[in-house]
Amino acid sequence: MKKITVLIIAYFLLSTPNLAICDDWTGNLNVFLGAKVLDEDEWEPVEEQEEFGIKVDFKQQGWPVSIVIDYLSSSGEETALMFDPLLGTVEFDIEGETSELNLGVRKIWDTFPHTRPFIGGGISCISAEYTGTALGITVSDSDNALGIWFGGGVYWTLADHFNIGLEAAFSTAEVTLFDVDADAGGGHLGVLAGFHW
């Protein structure tokens, strides 16, 4: 899935200059930096993860909403101590990772000159992996699933072409890791920076 996601993002990044040339197209290409919070009961101790993403939305003039293609990747690492009757206290290195390809629509209000609030939602393709290492032995499991996402935020567009902004979102999709069902989505909060055309 990661290869397909990279190819899709690359295609739209390469096509963005062509869209920008056309006066009847408008859009945004932003980098997202923030955090993802997953369900504590299912992901502890790596329920809080750093997150990076690329967010693209575009539309033709006159369309009520923009088409959205967002990619997000999050990861977290922690060390946990567990007691074993035979081995005593054992140190576990635990890593959790997720990636999301979010497709959907986004409504952006251009009423104000430089402030543009937005909301959006759609389908989320989420992959998750959980890895544990102890005493030189590593076990890992991964899964992917379809779900949904929705969120909102605001762009501040400076000098007509440069975006800064904030976004909060939520996603959900149920995966199975080590025979346990878990939600690979979660809450997303972060800052945006990028280009508007």
Secondary structure, DSSP 8 states (H G I E B T S, - for coil): -HHHHHHHHHHHHHHHHHHHHSTTEEEEEEEEEEEEE--HHHHTTS-EEEEEEEEEEEEETT-SSEEEEEEEEEEEEEEEEEEETTTEEEEEEEEEEEEEEEEEEEEE---SSSEEEEEEEEEEEEEEEEEEEETTEEEEEEEEEEEEEEEEEEEEEETTTEEEEEEEEEEE-EEEETTEEEE---EEEEEEEEEE-
